[in-house]
Amino acid sequence: MEQFIEKVYHEPYSILGNNCLHKSVEIVRKAKKLGKDANLVICWSIETERILKGLPPVVQPHAYAEVEGERVDVTYNPDTEKILCRNTERTTVLPIRLPKVLSAILGGVQC
């Protein structure tokens, strides 16, 4: 699982295609196939590291995976993290685990 997460982490970030939702769904699907406890979590994200760079913080909708109780947030690849914000420096507000009803979005995988 760690190798798969690392692969997804290094995929280039794209707000229209390979964004936080897309990457998190990939990780949850893989974890479920391996029999691991995994959830897709949606929330509001505040990129606080930007304040240290003299930029205004960005508040936006966000998604991440939770595998075996551990948060897995690989939205930005390493190059994008250098420019915008490290994945670990994102503050999340109002996290909500998607209900099982929405499992169809994940191709039948229950959240």
Residue frames relative to the residue before (quaternion, step in Angstrom):
aa qw qx qy qz dx dy dz
M 1.0000 0.0000 0.0000 0.0000 0.00 0.00 0.00
E 0.6353 0.5507 -0.3329 0.4270 3.59 0.98 -0.84
Q 0.6447 0.5134 -0.3246 0.4642 3.59 0.99 -0.79
F 0.6424 0.5175 -0.3224 0.4642 3.58 1.01 -0.80
I 0.6422 0.5128 -0.3210 0.4706 3.60 0.95 -0.87
E 0.6459 0.5209 -0.3154 0.4605 3.58 0.96 -0.85
K 0.6284 0.5324 -0.3235 0.4659 3.59 1.04 -0.81
V 0.6712 0.4873 -0.2930 0.4756 3.59 0.89 -0.95
Y 0.6208 0.5599 -0.3288 0.4393 3.59 1.02 -0.84
H 0.7352 0.4296 -0.2380 0.4672 3.60 0.93 -0.83
E 0.4755 0.6390 -0.4626 0.3894 3.61 1.23 -0.03
P 0.5421 -0.6377 0.4296 0.3389 3.62 -0.92 0.83
Y 0.4400 -0.6900 0.5202 0.2444 3.56 -1.04 0.87
S 0.0601 0.7601 -0.6458 0.0396 3.55 -1.09 0.79
I 0.4395 -0.7154 0.4732 0.2666 3.58 -0.68 1.05
L 0.7169 0.4462 -0.2594 0.4688 3.60 1.08 -0.62
G 0.8207 0.2456 -0.1198 0.5017 3.60 1.05 -0.56
N 0.8163 0.1547 -0.0520 0.5541 3.55 0.58 -1.12
N 0.2065 0.8130 -0.5047 0.2041 3.53 0.64 1.20
C 0.7853 -0.3306 0.2241 0.4730 3.58 -1.28 -0.17
L 0.6547 0.5079 -0.3235 0.4568 3.60 0.94 -0.80
H 0.6704 0.5089 -0.2977 0.4506 3.57 0.83 -1.00
K 0.6949 0.4730 -0.2814 0.4629 3.59 0.80 -0.99
S 0.6638 0.5085 -0.3069 0.4546 3.59 0.96 -0.84
V 0.6259 0.5242 -0.3351 0.4703 3.59 1.00 -0.79
E 0.6218 0.5421 -0.3391 0.4522 3.61 0.97 -0.82
I 0.6887 0.4875 -0.2784 0.4589 3.57 0.87 -0.98
V 0.6510 0.5043 -0.3169 0.4706 3.60 0.94 -0.85
R 0.6338 0.5329 -0.3307 0.4527 3.61 0.92 -0.85
K 0.6831 0.4881 -0.2847 0.4627 3.56 0.83 -1.01
A 0.6543 0.5175 -0.3143 0.4531 3.58 0.91 -0.91
K 0.6534 0.5116 -0.3103 0.4638 3.59 0.94 -0.88
K 0.6438 0.5229 -0.3209 0.4573 3.58 0.99 -0.82
L 0.6958 0.4445 -0.2601 0.5007 3.57 1.15 -0.62
G 0.5565 -0.6494 0.3648 0.3681 3.57 1.31 0.16
K 0.4787 0.6701 -0.4366 0.3623 3.57 1.21 0.37
D 0.5054 -0.6058 0.5153 0.3346 3.55 -1.25 0.50
A 0.1479 0.8019 -0.5601 0.1460 3.60 -0.58 1.13
N 0.0841 -0.7861 0.6120 0.0207 3.55 -1.14 0.74
L 0.3349 -0.6658 0.6211 0.2422 3.50 -1.31 0.48
V 0.1060 -0.8028 0.5863 0.0227 3.58 -0.76 1.05
I 0.1328 -0.7624 0.6281 0.0808 3.56 -0.97 0.90
C 0.0739 0.7961 -0.5925 0.0991 3.57 -1.08 0.70
W 0.4804 -0.5546 0.5483 0.4012 3.52 -1.36 -0.36
S 0.1879 -0.7868 0.5823 0.0815 3.55 -1.01 0.84
I 0.1054 -0.7586 0.6401 0.0613 3.54 -1.11 0.80
E 0.2472 -0.7802 0.5602 0.1280 3.56 -0.57 1.16
T 0.1464 -0.8585 0.4898 0.0400 3.53 0.25 1.34
E 0.5636 0.6190 -0.3924 0.3811 3.61 1.09 -0.55
R 0.5654 0.6176 -0.3762 0.3967 3.57 1.15 -0.56
I 0.5778 0.5896 -0.3786 0.4185 3.59 1.10 -0.64
L 0.6588 0.5149 -0.3037 0.4567 3.59 1.00 -0.84
K 0.6740 0.4631 -0.2822 0.5016 3.58 1.22 -0.48
G 0.5546 -0.6308 0.3813 0.3862 3.59 1.30 0.08
L 0.5714 0.5744 -0.3782 0.4479 3.56 1.25 0.36
P 0.5452 -0.5987 0.4463 0.3809 3.60 -1.11 0.47
P 0.5176 -0.6319 0.4592 0.3492 3.62 -1.03 0.64
V 0.3272 -0.7240 0.5735 0.1994 3.55 -1.17 0.62
V 0.1122 -0.7614 0.6365 0.0511 3.56 -0.90 1.00
Q 0.1727 0.7941 -0.5548 0.1783 3.55 -0.69 1.13
P 0.5854 -0.5313 0.4414 0.4245 3.59 -1.22 0.28
H 0.0469 -0.8084 0.5862 -0.0264 3.57 -1.09 0.73
A 0.1154 -0.7633 0.6302 0.0837 3.56 -1.28 0.44
Y 0.0428 0.7748 -0.6306 0.0102 3.53 -1.21 0.60
A 0.4720 -0.6525 0.5124 0.2981 3.55 -1.29 0.31
E 0.1490 -0.7315 0.6550 0.1173 3.50 -1.27 0.51
V 0.0133 -0.8115 0.5824 -0.0469 3.59 -0.54 1.20
E 0.8363 -0.0609 -0.0156 0.5447 3.54 -0.71 1.15
G 0.7299 -0.4531 0.2261 0.4592 3.57 1.00 0.90
E 0.6385 0.5132 -0.3214 0.4751 3.60 1.29 -0.06
R 0.4380 -0.6834 0.5202 0.2656 3.57 -0.96 0.87
V 0.0644 -0.7705 0.6341 0.0105 3.56 -0.94 0.99
D 0.0832 0.8017 -0.5787 0.1247 3.57 -0.24 1.31
V 0.0980 0.8123 -0.5598 0.1309 3.56 -0.23 1.30
T 0.1247 0.8478 -0.5069 0.0932 3.56 1.12 0.67
Y 0.7883 0.2470 -0.1277 0.5488 3.56 0.64 -1.12
N 0.4049 -0.6690 0.5668 0.2594 3.55 -1.07 0.79
P 0.7317 -0.4567 0.2569 0.4360 3.66 -1.16 0.36
D 0.6640 0.5051 -0.3185 0.4501 3.62 0.91 -0.82
T 0.6705 0.4866 -0.2949 0.4761 3.58 0.97 -0.83
E 0.5943 0.5678 -0.3597 0.4415 3.59 1.07 -0.69
K 0.6313 0.5464 -0.3316 0.4392 3.60 1.02 -0.79
I 0.7128 0.4520 -0.2420 0.4786 3.58 1.06 -0.79
L 0.8133 0.3020 -0.1312 0.4798 3.57 0.75 -1.05
C 0.7261 -0.3311 0.3242 0.5079 3.55 0.25 -1.27
R 0.4550 -0.6541 0.5194 0.3088 3.58 -0.99 0.79
N 0.5867 -0.5987 0.4158 0.3527 3.57 -1.04 0.77
T 0.6755 0.5033 -0.2934 0.4520 3.58 1.06 -0.69
E 0.6803 0.4786 -0.2832 0.4774 3.61 1.24 -0.28
R 0.4813 0.6350 -0.4474 0.4062 3.55 1.18 0.54
T 0.2346 -0.7537 0.5987 0.1358 3.57 -0.81 1.02
T 0.1635 -0.7997 0.5709 0.0886 3.58 -0.81 0.95
V 0.1552 -0.7777 0.6076 0.0439 3.52 -1.12 0.82
L 0.8573 0.0855 -0.1005 0.4975 3.56 -1.07 0.84
P 0.0941 0.8141 -0.5675 0.0803 3.64 0.65 0.98
I 0.0492 -0.7886 0.6128 -0.0122 3.57 -0.96 0.94
R 0.3071 -0.7227 0.5899 0.1882 3.57 -0.81 1.03
L 0.4522 -0.7079 0.4658 0.2781 3.55 -0.70 1.03
P 0.4771 -0.6897 0.4640 0.2853 3.58 -0.91 0.88
K 0.6825 -0.5128 0.3490 0.3864 3.54 -1.28 0.47
V 0.5392 0.6317 -0.3974 0.3903 3.58 1.18 -0.54
L 0.7172 0.4423 -0.2480 0.4780 3.59 1.06 -0.74
S 0.3686 0.7576 -0.4768 0.2504 3.58 1.25 0.17
A 0.5279 0.6332 -0.4110 0.3893 3.59 1.18 -0.39
I 0.5800 0.5792 -0.3695 0.4377 3.57 1.14 -0.61
L 0.7170 0.4240 -0.2289 0.5038 3.53 1.13 -0.71
G 0.5876 -0.6033 0.3659 0.3962 3.57 1.19 0.40
G 0.7438 -0.4126 0.2234 0.4760 3.58 0.97 0.82
V 0.5261 0.6120 -0.4225 0.4125 3.59 1.27 0.01
Q 0.3615 -0.7462 0.5150 0.2173 3.57 -0.72 1.02
C 0.4178 -0.6975 0.5311 0.2385 3.55 -1.05 0.85
